[in-house]
């Protein structure tokens, strides 16, 4: 277990880097910042040349790969870091200096257990992309196929493990302060970040995600997922079919090639809606660098390290919320929030509906150039505090992806109206999933599953209440009290000091 002193040293070192990039200015000026935290922020800034405009993304890039990933997570939480910081953090696209090819070749040899020359005719030593977790090289397999080979950076697992350990410790200290910090649930934010990162560090999991998404998207033939080469994929190396297309970020090239950018935008929006609402499994890193326009007008996606999953019940709520906002049925949207438990029961449904109307009504019927889902989410964040809404972990990735998809769609077609594009799909899905036919089908399935469980239920009853002469039931295990080790004034003093100092450093990270 890492000592608190080590965590504090790491946090203070990172806080100094944040200070040099002006990322602590907001903490010092915020009237809600506790006085000890404000003082420590000033100490971290002492002697540093602070820029007039804070550079949050640059600060996290200077700290290192794990901080880059944390910044991408915090970009989904303007309620924690503020609108300005969240917008700036969206610049984090993992661009890092590449690892020398000799190091990558050695890592591939260890991963495959043999020389990569036995699997590939050639591998371009110059990477096509280098990120915080891995880098990608173009290659040709021994059977002549063009592929992209993604290789984990050596030592990246250990580096992320150290950083996440400190993030978790710091989040526990800051959440213990209670109040607004407790409502924002920083421990949950870090736990979500940890789960995302652990998935990205296992490239076989990423390959499985790509394969699953390809199966789910058969109903959207204009959205293409490249095939996985499973024989050349391990936990540290992923081999996937090469994509020959134009990145959606290259607007000039799309125009020169004659693409129908309005059709591309509609394809992207429908593909996202099908993933998030119909399938409950979606690509959660759909920025422009991960999306390509193919020669036949289709869109291809790459990089499946971050995926989101939503269960059916939450998807029904989501679809009804979106459709309610589209049609202006704010009362129903408010009721869903109470039914889902997003808003505590002691609040008034009608008052919440009025607050939603204030957010949604100004944006209805406007093109994206005049309004945005990002603006809507900002408005929703502003009312969460008034109605004691806590963070919903299954919606964190969805919020981030909605903003990303909106940004890409807008760059392709500035006049697109996401409400109008989404309404037919959401309306049809609601009719299919919540109509009378669906209700009857759900009831039949539920009853059949109940009947199928009856034999197991009877056997469990017999085990619990055996026939006379049988073995006696197993006695229940006794409760064991969990005791915190340590006590006395020394323990209390260290705990208080650690909480105050680490809170300041963590506040610097999320501020």
C-alpha positions in Angstrom: 0.0 0.0 0.0 1.4 3.4 -1.0 2.2 5.7 1.9 0.1 9.0 2.2 3.4 11.0 2.0 4.0 9.5 -1.5 0.5 10.5 -2.6 1.0 14.0 -1.2 4.3 14.4 -3.0 2.8 13.4 -6.3 -0.1 15.7 -5.9 2.0 18.7 -5.0 4.3 18.1 -7.9 1.4 17.9 -10.3 -0.1 21.0 -8.7 3.0 22.9 -9.4 2.8 22.1 -13.1 -0.9 23.1 -13.1 0.1 26.4 -11.5 2.7 27.2 -14.2 -0.1 26.8 -16.8 -2.5 29.0 -15.0 -4.8 26.1 -14.1 -5.1 27.1 -10.5 -6.4 30.6 -11.0 -10.1 29.5 -10.9 -9.5 27.8 -7.5 -8.1 31.0 -6.0 -11.0 33.2 -7.2 -13.8 30.8 -6.5 -15.6 32.0 -3.3 -16.7 28.4 -2.6 -13.0 27.2 -2.3 -12.1 26.5 1.3 -9.6 29.0 2.7 -6.8 26.3 3.3 -7.1 25.1 -0.2 -6.9 28.6 -1.6 -3.8 29.3 0.4 -2.1 26.1 -0.8 -3.0 27.0 -4.4 -1.2 30.4 -3.9 1.8 28.6 -2.5 1.9 26.3 -5.6 1.8 29.4 -7.8 4.5 31.3 -5.9 7.3 32.3 -8.3 5.6 30.8 -11.4 5.1 32.8 -14.6 1.3 32.4 -14.9 -0.3 32.9 -18.4 -3.3 35.2 -18.7 -5.4 32.4 -20.3 -5.3 29.1 -18.5 -4.1 26.1 -20.6 -5.7 23.2 -18.8 -5.1 20.7 -21.6 -1.4 21.7 -22.0 -0.9 21.3 -18.2 -2.2 17.7 -18.2 -0.1 16.9 -21.3 2.9 18.1 -19.4 2.1 15.9 -16.4 2.0 12.8 -18.4 -0.1 10.0 -20.1 -2.3 9.2 -17.1 -3.2 12.9 -16.6 -4.1 13.1 -20.3 -6.6 10.3 -19.9 -7.9 11.9 -16.6 -8.4 15.1 -18.5 -10.5 13.4 -21.1 -12.7 12.0 -18.4 -13.0 15.5 -16.7 -14.0 17.0 -20.1 -17.3 15.2 -19.5 -17.9 16.9 -16.2 -18.4 20.7 -16.7 -20.3 20.6 -13.4 -17.0 19.8 -11.7 -14.4 21.7 -13.7 -16.5 24.5 -15.2 -17.5 25.2 -18.8 -14.3 26.9 -19.8 -12.0 24.1 -18.5 -14.2 21.3 -19.9 -14.2 22.9 -23.4 -10.4 23.3 -23.3 -9.9 19.7 -22.1 -11.7 18.5 -25.3 -8.4 19.4 -27.1 -6.8 16.4 -25.5 -6.4 13.9 -28.4 -3.5 11.8 -27.0 -0.8 13.3 -29.4 2.6 12.3 -27.9 6.1 11.7 -29.2 6.4 8.2 -30.5 8.4 5.4 -28.9 11.4 4.3 -31.0 10.6 1.4 -33.3 13.3 -0.8 -31.8 11.4 -0.6 -28.5 8.1 -1.4 -30.2 9.6 -4.3 -32.2 10.9 -5.8 -28.9 7.5 -5.4 -27.3 5.8 -7.1 -30.3 8.3 -10.0 -30.0 7.5 -10.5 -26.4 3.7 -10.3 -27.0 3.7 -12.8 -29.9 6.4 -15.0 -28.4 8.2 -15.0 -31.8 9.7 -12.6 -34.3 7.0 -10.4 -35.9 8.7 -11.2 -39.3 6.9 -14.6 -39.1 3.5 -12.8 -39.1 4.2 -9.7 -41.3 5.9 -9.1 -44.6 6.7 -5.6 -43.6 6.0 -3.1 -40.8 6.5 0.7 -41.4 8.8 1.8 -38.6 7.3 5.3 -38.7 4.0 5.3 -36.7 0.8 6.7 -38.1 -0.3 7.8 -34.6 1.2 7.9 -31.1 -1.1 8.2 -28.1 -0.7 8.0 -24.3 -1.4 4.3 -24.2 -0.3 2.9 -27.5 1.0 3.7 -31.0 0.0 2.4 -34.4 2.1 1.2 -37.4 1.0 0.3 -40.9 1.9 -3.2 -41.9 1.4 -6.0 -44.5 0.6 -9.5 -43.3 2.3 -12.6 -44.7 -0.8 -13.3 -46.8 -0.6 -9.8 -48.3 -3.3 -7.9 -46.4 -2.9 -4.2 -45.4 -3.4 -3.8 -41.6 -2.9 -1.4 -38.8 -0.9 -2.7 -35.8 -1.5 -1.1 -32.4 1.1 -1.8 -29.8 1.0 -0.8 -26.1 3.8 1.5 -24.9 6.2 -0.5 -22.7 5.7 0.2 -19.0 2.4 2.0 -19.5 0.5 -0.3 -17.2 2.8 0.4 -14.2 2.7 4.2 -14.9 -1.1 4.2 -14.9 -1.3 2.0 -11.8 0.7 4.5 -9.8 -1.3 7.5 -11.0 -4.7 5.9 -10.5 -3.6 4.8 -7.0 -3.0 8.4 -6.0 -6.2 9.6 -7.8 -8.2 7.2 -5.7 -6.6 8.2 -2.5 -7.0 11.9 -3.2 -10.6 11.5 -4.3 -11.4 9.7 -1.0 -10.0 12.6 1.0 -11.8 15.3 -1.0 -15.2 13.5 -0.9 -14.9 13.2 2.9 -15.3 16.9 3.1 -19.0 16.5 2.4 -21.3 19.1 1.0 -21.1 20.0 -2.7 -17.9 17.9 -3.1 -19.8 14.8 -1.8 -22.7 15.4 -4.3 -20.2 15.5 -7.2 -18.9 12.1 -6.2 -15.2 12.4 -7.1 -14.6 8.8 -6.0 -17.1 7.6 -8.6 -15.4 9.8 -11.3 -12.0 8.2 -10.6 -13.5 4.7 -10.4 -15.1 5.3 -13.8 -11.8 6.6 -15.2 -10.1 3.5 -13.8 -12.5 1.1 -15.5 -12.1 2.9 -18.8 -8.3 2.8 -18.6 -8.1 -0.9 -17.6 -10.2 -1.8 -20.7 -7.9 0.3 -22.9 -4.8 -1.5 -21.5 -6.1 -4.9 -22.7 -6.0 -4.8 -26.5 -7.8 -8.1 -26.7 -10.8 -6.5 -25.0 -10.6 -3.6 -27.5 -10.7 -6.2 -30.3 -13.7 -7.9 -28.8 -15.5 -4.5 -28.5 -14.9 -3.8 -32.2 -16.2 -7.3 -33.2 -19.3 -6.8 -31.0 -20.0 -3.4 -32.4 -19.6 -4.6 -36.0 -22.3 -7.3 -35.3 -24.6 -4.7 -33.7 -24.3 -2.2 -36.6 -25.4 -4.6 -39.3 -28.7 -2.5 -39.5 -26.6 0.6 -40.4 -24.7 -0.5 -43.5 -23.3 3.0 -44.1 -21.3 2.8 -40.8 -18.3 0.4 -41.2 -16.2 -1.3 -38.6 -12.9 -2.8 -39.8 -12.3 -6.5 -39.2 -10.1 -7.8 -36.5 -7.1 -10.1 -37.2 -7.5 -12.4 -34.2 -4.4 -14.5 -35.1 -2.2 -11.4 -34.8 -3.9 -9.9 -31.7 -2.8 -10.3 -28.1 -3.4 -8.4 -24.9 -0.6 -6.0 -25.9 -0.9 -6.0 -29.7 -4.0 -5.4 -31.8 -4.1 -6.0 -35.6 -7.0 -4.6 -37.5 -7.8 -4.1 -41.2 -6.3 -0.9 -42.7 -8.8 1.9 -43.6 -8.2 3.8 -46.8 -10.3 6.9 -46.4 -10.3 10.6 -45.5 -10.5 11.7 -41.9 -13.6 13.7 -41.1 -11.3 16.3 -39.6 -9.9 17.0 -43.1 -12.8 19.2 -44.4 -10.9 20.5 -47.4 -10.1 17.0 -48.6 -13.7 15.9 -48.2 -14.9 18.9 -50.3 -12.2 18.2 -53.0 -13.2 14.6 -53.2 -16.9 15.6 -53.7 -18.4 13.9 -50.6 -22.0 14.7 -49.6 -21.2 16.1 -46.2 -24.8 16.5 -45.2 -25.3 12.7 -45.9 -22.2 12.0 -43.8 -23.5 14.0 -40.9 -26.9 12.2 -41.0 -25.1 8.8 -41.2 -23.1 9.7 -38.1 -26.1 10.9 -36.1 -28.2 7.8 -36.9 -25.2 5.5 -36.2 -24.7 7.0 -32.8 -28.4 6.8 -32.0 -28.6 3.2 -33.0 -25.6 2.3 -30.8 -26.7 4.3 -27.8 -30.5 3.7 -27.8 -31.2 0.6 -29.9 -28.2 -1.5 -29.0 -27.0 0.0 -25.7 -23.4 -0.4 -26.7 -21.6 2.6 -28.3 -18.3 3.9 -29.4 -17.4 6.5 -26.8 -14.5 8.1 -28.5 -16.1 9.3 -31.8 -13.9 12.4 -32.4 -12.9 13.4 -35.9 -9.6 11.7 -35.8 -11.3 8.3 -35.3 -13.8 8.6 -38.1 -13.1 8.3 -41.9 -15.1 8.9 -45.0 -14.7 5.9 -47.4 -14.7 6.1 -51.2 -18.3 4.6 -51.3 -19.7 7.3 -49.0 -19.7 5.2 -45.9 -18.2 6.2 -42.5 -15.6 4.0 -40.9 -14.7 4.1 -37.2 -11.4 3.1 -35.5 -10.0 3.0 -31.9 -12.5 1.0 -29.8 -10.6 1.3 -26.5 -13.4 3.4 -24.8 -16.9 1.8 -25.2 -20.1 2.7 -23.3 -22.9 0.3 -22.3 -26.4 1.1 -21.2 -29.0 -1.4 -20.0 -32.5 -1.6 -21.6 -34.3 0.2 -18.8 -31.9 3.1 -18.9 -32.2 3.2 -22.7 -36.0 3.5 -22.4 -35.6 6.4 -20.0 -33.0 8.0 -22.3 -35.2 7.7 -25.4 -38.2 9.1 -23.6 -36.2 12.0 -22.2 -34.8 12.8 -25.7 -38.2 12.6 -27.3 -39.8 14.6 -24.5 -37.2 17.4 -25.0 -37.7 17.2 -28.8 -41.5 17.5 -28.5 -41.6 19.8 -25.5 -43.2 17.3 -23.2 -41.3 18.5 -20.1 -43.7 17.0 -17.7 -43.0 13.5 -18.9 -39.3 14.2 -18.9 -39.5 15.3 -15.3 -41.6 12.2 -14.3 -38.9 9.9 -15.9 -36.2 11.6 -13.8 -38.2 10.8 -10.7 -39.1 7.2 -11.8 -35.4 6.5 -12.6 -34.4 7.9 -9.2 -32.2 10.6 -10.8 -34.0 13.2 -8.7 -34.8 12.5 -5.0 -38.5 12.0 -4.2 -38.8 14.9 -1.8 -38.6 17.4 -4.7 -41.6 18.5 -6.7 -42.2 17.1 -10.2 -43.9 20.2 -11.5 -41.1 22.5 -10.4 -38.5 20.2 -12.0 -40.6 20.3 -15.3 -40.5 24.1 -15.2 -36.7 24.0 -14.8 -36.4 21.6 -17.8 -38.6 23.9 -19.9 -36.3 26.8 -19.2 -33.4 24.7 -20.6 -35.2 23.1 -23.6 -37.6 25.6 -24.9 -35.1 28.2 -26.1 -33.4 25.5 -28.3 -36.3 23.8 -30.0 -36.4 24.2 -33.8 -33.0 25.8 -34.0 -30.1 24.6 -36.2 -26.9 23.5 -34.5 -25.2 26.7 -35.5 -27.7 28.5 -33.2 -28.0 25.9 -30.5 -26.2 22.7 -29.3 -26.6 19.6 -27.2 -23.5 20.9 -25.4 -25.5 24.0 -24.4 -28.4 21.9 -23.3 -26.2 19.7 -21.2 -24.7 22.8 -19.6 -28.2 24.0 -18.8 -29.1 20.6 -17.3 -25.9 20.7 -15.1 -26.9 24.1 -13.8 -30.2 22.7 -12.4 -28.7 19.5 -10.9 -27.5 21.3 -7.8 -31.0 22.7 -7.1 -32.6 19.3 -7.3 -29.8 17.3 -5.5 -29.2 15.1 -8.6 -26.1 12.9 -8.1 -23.8 11.7 -10.9 -25.1 8.8 -12.9 -22.1 6.7 -14.0 -23.8 5.1 -17.0 -24.5 8.6 -18.4 -21.0 10.0 -18.1 -19.7 8.5 -21.3 -22.9 9.1 -23.1 -22.8 12.9 -22.3 -19.2 13.1 -23.6 -20.0 11.2 -26.8 -23.1 13.3 -27.5 -21.0 16.4 -27.4 -18.4 14.8 -29.7 -20.9 13.6 -32.2 -22.6 17.0 -32.3 -19.2 18.7 -32.9 -18.3 16.3 -35.8 -21.8 16.6 -37.3 -21.7 20.4 -37.2 -18.3 20.5 -38.9 -19.8 18.4 -41.7 -23.1 20.3 -42.0 -23.4 23.5 -40.0 -27.1 23.7 -40.7 -28.0 20.2 -39.3 -30.8 20.1 -36.8 -30.0 17.2 -34.4 -33.5 17.3 -33.0 -35.1 16.7 -36.5 -32.5 14.1 -37.3 -33.0 12.2 -34.1 -36.8 12.5 -33.8 -37.9 9.8 -36.4 -35.4 7.3 -35.0 -36.3 7.9 -31.4 -40.1 7.9 -32.1 -39.9 4.5 -34.0 -37.8 2.9 -31.3 -40.2 4.1 -28.5 -43.1 2.7 -30.5 -41.3 -0.6 -31.0 -40.1 -0.9 -27.4 -43.0 0.6 -25.5 -46.0 -0.1 -27.7 -48.7 -2.7 -26.9 -47.0 -5.4 -28.9 -43.8 -4.9 -27.0 -45.7 -4.9 -23.7 -47.3 -8.3 -24.5 -44.0 -9.8 -25.7 -42.2 -8.6 -22.5 -44.9 -10.1 -20.3 -44.6 -13.5 -22.1 -40.8 -13.5 -21.8 -41.0 -12.6 -18.1 -43.6 -15.3 -17.4 -41.6 -18.0 -19.3 -38.4 -17.1 -17.5 -40.3 -17.4 -14.2 -41.5 -20.8 -15.1 -38.0 -21.9 -16.1 -36.7 -20.9 -12.7 -39.3 -23.0 -10.8 -37.2 -26.3 -10.7 -34.2 -24.4 -9.2 -36.5 -22.6 -6.7 -37.9 -26.0 -5.5 -34.4 -27.4 -5.2 -33.2 -24.4 -3.2 -36.2 -24.8 -0.8 -35.3 -28.5 -0.3 -31.7 -27.6 0.4 -32.8 -25.0 3.0 -35.5 -27.3 4.6 -34.3 -30.9 4.1 -36.5 -33.8 4.8 -36.4 -35.4 8.3 -33.1 -37.3 8.8 -31.2 -35.2 6.3 -28.1 -33.1 6.9 -28.7 -30.0 9.1 -28.7 -26.7 7.4 -25.4 -24.8 7.3 -25.2 -22.3 10.1 -25.0 -18.6 9.1 -21.5 -17.1 9.2 -21.0 -14.6 12.0 -20.6 -10.9 11.3 -17.0 -9.7 11.5 -16.4 -6.1 12.6 -14.2 -4.1 10.3 -11.8 -2.1 12.5 -9.6 0.8 11.3 -6.1 0.4 12.3 -4.6 3.3 14.2 -5.9 5.6 16.9 -5.0 8.5 19.2 -4.2 12.1 18.6 -1.3 11.3 16.2 -3.5 9.3 13.9 -6.2 12.1 13.9 -3.6 14.8 13.3 -2.1 13.0 10.3 -5.5 12.2 8.9 -6.6 15.9 9.1 -3.4 17.2 7.7 -3.5 14.7 4.8 -7.1 15.6 3.9 -6.4 19.3 3.8 -3.2 19.2 1.7 -4.5 16.5 -0.7 -7.8 18.3 -1.1 -5.9 21.3 -2.4 -3.9 19.2 -4.9 -6.8 17.3 -6.1 -8.8 20.5 -6.4 -6.0 21.7 -8.6 -6.4 18.7 -10.9 -10.1 19.1 -11.3 -10.2 22.8 -11.2 
